[in-house]
Amino acid sequence: MRYRWFADETREKDEFGMPVSRAEYDEALHHKSVLYRRGELLAIAIALVILIYEWINEDHPLQFVCIAFLLFELRPAVMHVMGPAGRSLSNGLLGFSLAMFIATLVWTFL
């Protein structure tokens, strides 16, 4: 239930005089972290389908673009699983995926 109100009158209104729900205050205390949103999961699924299709047709540059994108999208999961040490690994994945994407563009157009 989202519409709960404060018991004391000091918190009933914000600095502009608008009524404030206690639910917003409680949600700020218990922040739920979402690893991937629906659009990101859809993009990952589409990239996997394109990767499988291009693997069958042997289009190597587009395979590397899909792999670079999937490595880029792996970063939040690595940070969640590895904890504090995952930040450096996540930054490494970011650099590697960007380097792979740029190298694929150079390979394709030059």
N, C-alpha and C positions, 0 to 999 in steps of 0.2 A: 504494500500500500504506500503510495507516494505522498499523499497529502496528510502529513502529521505536523502539528504545530508545537511551538515551544511552550513550556509551562510558565516560565517567567516572562514578564512583559518587556524586559530589556532587549531581548533578542527577536521580538516579534517583527520589528521593522529594521530595514537596512539604513545606510547613511542617507538615502534619498527619501525615506519615509514610506517605502513600499513594503507590503507584508512579505515575510520570508518564511518559507516552509522549512520544517526541521529535516525533512527528507533530503534536501540539498546539502544541509550541514552534515548529515550522517553519510551521504554518498561521498562527500569530500574526505571524510575520515577513512572510509573503507574503499580505497581506489582499486578497481578491478582492472588489471592489465590484460589487454587483448593482444595476443601475438600477431594474428593476421585478421584483417577485416575481410568482408565478403568479396569485395572487388579485387583484393590482392590474391585471395584463393582462386578466384576465377582466372586471373591473369596467369597464375602458376599452372593451373590446369590447361589453359590454352597453350602456354609455352611447352608443356609436356607433350601435348597432342602434335604440335608443329614439329617438335624435336623427333618424335617417332616417325612422322610422315617424311621428314627430310632425311632421316636415317635410312628409310626404305629407298628413297630416290637418290641417295648419295649426293646431296647438296651440302658440301662441307662448310662453306662460310655461314650459312644460315644455322647449321647445327651449332657452330661456335657462338653465334649470337644468342641462341636459346640457352646454351650452357652458361654463358656470361650472365644472362638475366636470372637464371635459377640460382647461381652462386650469389648474386646480389640479393635475392630474396631470402637466402638462407641466413643472412646476418641476424635478424631478430631471434631466430631459434637458437643460434649459437650463443648469443648474449644471455638468453634465458637459461640454457642448459649449463654453460660453463661458469656462470656467475661473474665475479669480478675479473677473472682472467679472460673471460670471453670478449671483453672490449677490444683487446689488442688483436685477437683472432678475427673479430668482426671487421676491424680496420684493415687487416690483411686481406680478407675476402673482398672488401670494397675495392682496394687497390688492384687486386688480381682480376676482378671482374671488369673494372674499367680498362685495364691494360689489354685484356682479351678482346673487349669490344672494339677498342681503337685499332688493335692489330688486325682484327677481322675486317674492319673498314678499309685499312691500307691494303690488305690482301685482295679484297674484292675490287677496289677501284684503281689499283696501280699495277 
